[in-house]
Amino acid sequence: MADINDLVKVARGEIGTQEDAKHQNEGSSILKYQQSTGLSGQGWPWCAAFVDWCVQQFADEGALDITHVPRTTAAFGLISWGNDNHYQVFNPPVKTTDIKPRPGDIVVYEFSHTGIVSRNGDSNHDFYAIEGNTNPGGGRDGYEVAERGRNYSSVRKFVRLPGEAA
């Protein structure tokens, strides 16, 4: 079975990628993410495109048999994609018995932003995620790929792809 941590490695390898001009949603470095969707051109938010691209790279490496890779430009579209492909889509945990996210899960935030869970949390955050089109404050109107600490209160849903977590 695929090691889902390899998806995290794909995303981690992109940390530091930035737009040519900040907050313009375009540039030579992010064009590959935007081309991974069904929308042409540049100038539109690319957080979902970043997740699409990472999943596509992971699938192309043969690590995961995904018949329909995501090609959405919308963060909430990843929830629909997960449901349509019968992946586990779940709420952020509230009780100790609830499913908790693990590295390799896709996270979709309430504020229409998305990323890939990269590691477990610490005393300040419930989990960490690697996100495209983010900024130092963790907003969705950004210009770079970065790892951000997040809390469950900001999450709408998680999507779990098949694969084993180490």
N, C-alpha and C positions, 0 to 999 in steps of 0.2 A: 504494500500500500504506500501511497505517496507520503513523503514527510512534509507536512504543511509548513514546517519551519523554513523550507526552501522558498516559500512565497515571501516570508519576512526578509530573507536574504536578498531577494530581487528588489523589494522596496527599499531596504537599507542601502543598497548600492546606488540609489538615486538621491539620497540625502545631499543637500547642497545645490541641487539643480535649481536654477533661477530663470525668471523671465529676463529678456534682454533689457527692457525698461520696466521698472517696478510698477505693479498695479495696472498693467495694460492687457493682461491675459493673452500675451502673444510673445513669440520669440523662437529662435532656432532651437533652443534647448528643450522647449516644451511642445514643439510641433509633433513629435512622435507620440506623445500622450493624446493630443487632440485627434491625430490621424487614426487612433485605435477605436474611435467611435463612428457613428453613422453620420456625423455632422461635419461638413467641410469648413475650411477657413479657420481664422483665429479671432481673438477678441472676446471670447466667451469664457466663463469660469471653467476650470479644468480639474477640479478635485476628483470628480467621478471618472474622468478620462484617465487620470493617473492610476486609479484602482483598476479600471478596465485593462490598461496596458500591463500592469503588474500581473494580473490574473492570466492574461494572454501569454506573457513570457513564461510563466510557470507552466501553463498548459502546453506551450510549444516545446518546452524542454522534455516533454513526455512524462512529467512528474504527476500529471493528473489528467484523467480522461474526461474532458469537458466538451460535450457536443456543441453547446451554445455558449460561447464566451460572452461576457458582458460587453456591450457597445453603447452604453447609455451616456448621456451628458448630464443626467440628473442624479443627484445623490439619492433621492427617494426612489429613483428607477432601479437602484441596486436591490432594494427590498423586493420590488416586483420581479426582478430577474431571479432572485433567490427563491421566491415562492414558485415561479413558473417552472423552475428546474428542480423543484422538490428538495432543495437544500434546507437545512434547519435554520429557521428564522425565529429569533427569540428576543424577548424584552430584556432590558437591563435587570440585573438581580436586585431584589428587594429583601427577600428572606435568605437565610443561610442555605436553605435547600434548593434555591433557584439555580438554574444553569449560569455559570460564570464564563465570561469570555476567556479565550486563550489565544496565544500568538497564532496569527494566520487568519483569525476571524476578520470579516469586514465589519466596520462600525459605521453606522449612519446616525448622524446627530440631528437633534430637533431643529437646529438652525440651518438645515439644508447644506450639510457638509459631510464629508466621508473620509475614511482612511482605512489602514490595515493595522489591527492590533499587533504590536511588536513585542510587548513584554508585560508582565504583571506589574501591579502598582506598588507603591511604597507608602510611607506615612503621609505624603502630600496628595497623592493621586490614586484613583482606583485601578488605572491601567495606563499604558502608553500606546500611542499609535503613530504610524508614519503616514503623513498626509501631504497631498499636493495642494498648491494654491493656498497656502497658509502664510501667516505672518508671525513675528515674534510674540505677539499677544495671543496667538492661537485662533485668530479670526478666520473667516472663510474668504475674506477679501485680501488675499495675500499675493505672493510672488515667488514662493520657494517651496521645495520639498523639505520637510523637517519632521523630527520626532517631537511630539507634544504629550505632556501629561494631561490626562482627562479624568473626569468624574462621571459616574453613572447618571447623575442628574441631567446631563446634557445629551444623553443617548435616546434615540427613538427605537432603534433595533440593531441587533447583531445578525450577521449571516455567517453560518459555518459551512465551509466547503468540506468535502470528504477528504480524509487524510489523517494520518496519525501525528499527534504532537509528541515531540520527544520530551 
